Amino acid sequence: MSALPGTTGRRRIYLMRHGFVDYTSKEVRQTRDPSVAHLTEQGQAEARSAGVALSEVEFDLAICSGLRRTRQTAEIVLAEHPNAPALEEDARFGELRSGQYIDFKSAEHLAATMTFTFEGAGEPDATFLPGGEKFSDAMVRIEEGLYALLHRPDWACALVVAHEVVNRMVLASVIGAPLGACSGFEQDTGCINIIDFDLVPDADGKGTRVERGVIKAVNLTPANYLKNGMNLRSLEAIFTRAED
């Protein structure tokens, strides 16, 4: 099993959120399908900044959720790496299926709805918007994707480009927090989280198990590390476009 230099069984995941997208664009409104959203100029700039910041990191694996916005972000980041690995897709890291499309009346209405959705994630049978995927079901698939990745052979450092809710849930899971805790992890667009996992041999010596996960950094934004002027939460910043 490969491991980070100086360690015997430690692996690192650079977990990113995709760059800024406009969920209120004409294309999204007409199709009523947020999955068609793509990076704006701001989102492309955020991804380039992340790519530059990560340019000296040697990635053995690179994975995106397969949705357009994560593939675009990952491709921009990997463009800064002369020996970048081939980009793979894993739908288990896809954003939660949102069910009902929100006919929003204002940015405040949409942001408040989404915020309430996150805060209720730990409630029994809570879904990601009416008719959407259950948070508990999503956690199962996300953790399956995460642990399948951790048990893959021959890598020490991976880039994973996913989504706001997915990343929030991964971070909560790593520290053993309940689902409801995901609302406390802000994920700005284009951000980077750094998580180390220690793997040790199974009792029978035939495989490995994850002994612990340690969060090294959360919500780093290379385009603006100190977040000067970033006074809005991610949801507020994105949905302000609804009033443009």
C-alpha positions as CSV (number, residue, x, y, z in Angstrom):
1,M,0.0,0.0,0.0
2,S,1.3,3.4,-0.9
3,A,1.5,6.1,1.8
4,L,2.5,9.7,2.2
5,P,6.3,10.1,2.6
6,G,7.5,9.6,6.2
7,T,4.4,7.5,7.1
8,T,3.5,3.9,6.9
9,G,-0.2,4.0,6.1
10,R,-1.4,7.5,5.7
11,R,-3.3,8.8,2.7
12,R,-4.4,12.3,1.9
13,I,-7.5,13.6,0.1
14,Y,-7.7,17.2,-1.2
15,L,-11.5,17.6,-1.3
16,M,-12.7,20.5,-3.3
17,R,-16.0,22.1,-4.1
18,H,-16.5,23.1,-7.7
19,G,-16.1,26.8,-8.7
20,F,-18.9,29.3,-8.8
21,V,-21.9,28.6,-10.9
22,D,-25.1,30.4,-11.7
23,Y,-28.0,28.3,-10.6
24,T,-30.4,31.0,-11.7
25,S,-29.1,31.2,-15.3
26,K,-31.5,31.1,-18.2
27,E,-30.4,27.5,-19.0
28,V,-31.1,26.3,-15.5
29,R,-34.5,28.0,-15.3
30,Q,-35.6,26.7,-18.7
31,T,-34.6,23.1,-18.1
32,R,-35.5,23.3,-14.4
33,D,-32.4,21.2,-13.9
34,P,-29.6,22.5,-11.7
35,S,-27.3,19.7,-13.0
36,V,-26.8,21.6,-16.2
37,A,-25.1,24.6,-14.4
38,H,-21.6,25.3,-15.5
39,L,-18.7,27.5,-14.2
40,T,-19.0,31.2,-14.6
41,E,-15.9,33.4,-15.3
42,Q,-15.6,33.7,-11.5
43,G,-15.8,30.0,-11.1
44,Q,-13.1,29.4,-13.7
45,A,-10.9,32.0,-11.9
46,E,-11.4,30.2,-8.6
47,A,-10.5,26.9,-10.1
48,R,-7.3,28.4,-11.6
49,S,-6.3,29.8,-8.3
50,A,-6.8,26.4,-6.7
51,G,-4.8,24.8,-9.4
52,V,-1.9,27.2,-8.9
53,A,-2.1,26.6,-5.1
54,L,-2.0,22.8,-5.6
55,S,0.5,22.9,-8.5
56,E,3.3,21.3,-6.4
57,V,1.1,18.6,-5.0
58,E,1.7,15.2,-6.6
59,F,-1.7,13.6,-7.2
60,D,-1.8,9.9,-7.8
61,L,-5.6,10.0,-8.4
62,A,-8.0,12.6,-9.6
63,I,-11.8,12.1,-9.3
64,C,-14.8,14.3,-9.9
65,S,-18.5,13.5,-9.4
66,G,-19.2,13.5,-13.2
67,L,-21.4,16.5,-13.1
68,R,-20.4,19.3,-15.5
69,R,-19.3,21.8,-12.9
70,T,-17.0,19.3,-11.1
71,R,-15.4,18.1,-14.3
72,Q,-14.7,21.7,-15.4
73,T,-13.2,22.5,-12.1
74,A,-11.0,19.4,-12.0
75,E,-9.8,19.9,-15.5
76,I,-8.7,23.5,-14.8
77,V,-6.9,22.4,-11.6
78,L,-5.1,19.5,-13.3
79,A,-4.0,21.8,-16.2
80,E,-1.5,23.2,-13.7
81,H,0.1,19.7,-13.3
82,P,2.4,18.6,-16.1
83,N,2.1,14.9,-15.0
84,A,-1.5,14.9,-13.9
85,P,-3.3,11.6,-13.6
86,A,-6.3,10.9,-15.9
87,L,-9.5,12.3,-14.5
88,E,-12.0,9.7,-13.3
89,E,-15.7,10.0,-12.4
90,D,-17.5,8.5,-9.4
91,A,-21.2,9.3,-9.2
92,R,-21.1,8.4,-5.5
93,F,-19.6,11.9,-4.9
94,G,-22.5,13.5,-6.8
95,E,-24.6,16.2,-5.3
96,L,-27.7,15.1,-3.5
97,R,-30.7,14.7,-5.8
98,S,-32.9,17.7,-5.1
99,G,-36.3,16.6,-6.1
100,Q,-38.7,19.5,-6.5
101,Y,-37.4,22.5,-8.4
102,I,-37.8,25.7,-6.4
103,D,-39.7,28.5,-8.1
104,F,-38.0,31.1,-6.0
105,K,-39.3,34.6,-5.5
106,S,-36.1,36.2,-4.3
107,A,-32.5,35.4,-3.3
108,E,-33.5,35.6,0.3
109,H,-36.3,33.0,-0.2
110,L,-34.0,30.6,-2.0
111,A,-31.1,31.0,0.4
112,A,-33.4,30.6,3.5
113,T,-34.9,27.4,2.0
114,M,-31.6,25.8,1.3
115,T,-30.2,26.8,4.7
116,F,-33.2,25.3,6.5
117,T,-32.7,22.1,4.4
118,F,-29.1,21.7,5.7
119,E,-30.1,22.4,9.3
120,G,-32.7,19.7,9.2
121,A,-30.4,17.1,7.7
122,G,-30.3,15.1,10.9
123,E,-34.0,14.8,11.3
124,P,-35.6,11.3,10.6
125,D,-36.2,10.8,6.9
126,A,-35.1,14.4,6.1
127,T,-34.7,14.9,2.3
128,F,-32.8,17.4,0.2
129,L,-35.8,19.5,-0.7
130,P,-39.3,18.0,-1.1
131,G,-39.2,14.7,-3.0
132,G,-35.4,14.7,-3.0
133,E,-32.8,12.2,-1.8
134,K,-32.8,11.4,1.9
135,F,-29.7,12.7,3.6
136,S,-29.2,9.4,5.3
137,D,-29.3,7.5,2.0
138,A,-26.8,10.0,0.5
139,M,-24.5,9.5,3.4
140,V,-24.5,5.8,2.7
141,R,-23.4,6.2,-0.9
142,I,-20.9,9.0,-0.1
143,E,-19.2,6.9,2.5
144,E,-19.2,3.9,0.2
145,G,-17.4,6.0,-2.4
146,L,-15.0,7.4,0.2
147,Y,-14.0,4.0,1.7
148,A,-13.8,2.4,-1.8
149,L,-11.3,5.1,-2.6
150,L,-9.3,4.7,0.6
151,H,-9.0,1.0,0.0
152,R,-7.8,1.3,-3.6
153,P,-4.2,0.2,-4.0
154,D,-1.2,2.2,-5.1
155,W,-1.9,5.8,-4.2
156,A,-1.0,8.2,-1.5
157,C,-2.6,11.5,-2.5
158,A,-5.9,12.1,-4.3
159,L,-7.9,15.1,-5.6
160,V,-11.6,14.8,-5.3
161,V,-13.8,17.5,-6.7
162,A,-17.4,17.3,-5.4
163,H,-20.2,19.5,-4.1
164,E,-21.2,21.6,-1.2
165,V,-23.5,19.2,0.6
166,V,-21.3,16.2,-0.2
167,N,-18.3,17.9,1.3
168,R,-20.2,19.0,4.4
169,M,-21.3,15.5,5.0
170,V,-17.8,14.0,4.5
171,L,-16.4,16.5,7.0
172,A,-19.1,15.7,9.5
173,S,-18.5,11.9,9.0
174,V,-14.7,12.2,9.5
175,I,-15.1,13.6,13.0
176,G,-17.9,11.2,13.9
177,A,-20.5,14.0,14.1
178,P,-24.2,13.4,13.4
179,L,-25.7,14.4,10.0
180,G,-27.1,17.6,11.4
181,A,-23.6,18.9,12.0
182,C,-23.1,19.3,8.3
183,S,-24.8,22.7,8.4
184,G,-21.8,24.0,10.4
185,F,-19.2,23.4,7.7
186,E,-19.1,26.2,5.2
187,Q,-18.0,25.4,1.7
188,D,-17.2,28.4,-0.4
189,T,-17.1,27.8,-4.2
190,G,-13.7,26.6,-5.3
191,C,-12.6,25.8,-1.8
192,I,-10.1,23.1,-0.7
193,N,-10.3,20.8,2.3
194,I,-7.4,18.6,3.3
195,I,-8.1,15.3,5.1
196,D,-5.6,12.6,6.1
197,F,-6.6,9.0,6.8
198,D,-4.5,6.4,8.6
199,L,-4.9,2.9,7.4
200,V,-3.8,-0.1,9.3
201,P,-3.8,-3.9,8.6
202,D,-7.0,-5.9,9.4
203,A,-6.9,-8.4,12.2
204,D,-6.5,-11.2,9.7
205,G,-3.7,-9.3,7.9
206,K,-5.5,-9.7,4.5
207,G,-6.6,-6.2,4.1
208,T,-6.7,-2.8,5.7
209,R,-9.1,-0.7,7.8
210,V,-9.3,3.0,8.4
211,E,-8.0,3.7,11.9
212,R,-8.7,7.4,11.9
213,G,-9.4,10.5,9.8
214,V,-7.9,13.8,10.6
215,I,-9.0,17.1,9.1
216,K,-5.9,19.2,8.3
217,A,-7.7,22.2,6.7
218,V,-11.2,23.3,5.9
219,N,-12.7,25.7,3.3
220,L,-9.4,27.1,2.1
221,T,-10.1,29.6,-0.7
222,P,-6.8,30.3,-2.7
223,A,-8.5,33.1,-4.7
224,N,-8.9,34.9,-1.3
225,Y,-7.3,33.1,1.6
226,L,-8.3,35.6,4.2
227,K,-11.8,35.9,2.8
228,N,-11.6,39.7,2.9
229,G,-14.9,41.0,1.6
230,M,-16.4,37.5,1.5
231,N,-19.1,38.5,3.9
232,L,-21.9,36.4,2.5
233,R,-22.3,32.7,3.1
234,S,-21.9,30.5,0.0
235,L,-25.7,30.1,-0.4
236,E,-26.3,33.9,-0.1
237,A,-23.5,34.6,-2.6
238,I,-24.8,32.2,-5.2
239,F,-28.4,33.0,-4.9
240,T,-27.9,36.8,-5.0
241,R,-27.8,36.2,-8.8
242,A,-31.5,35.5,-8.6
243,E,-32.2,39.2,-8.3
244,D,-29.8,40.4,-11.1
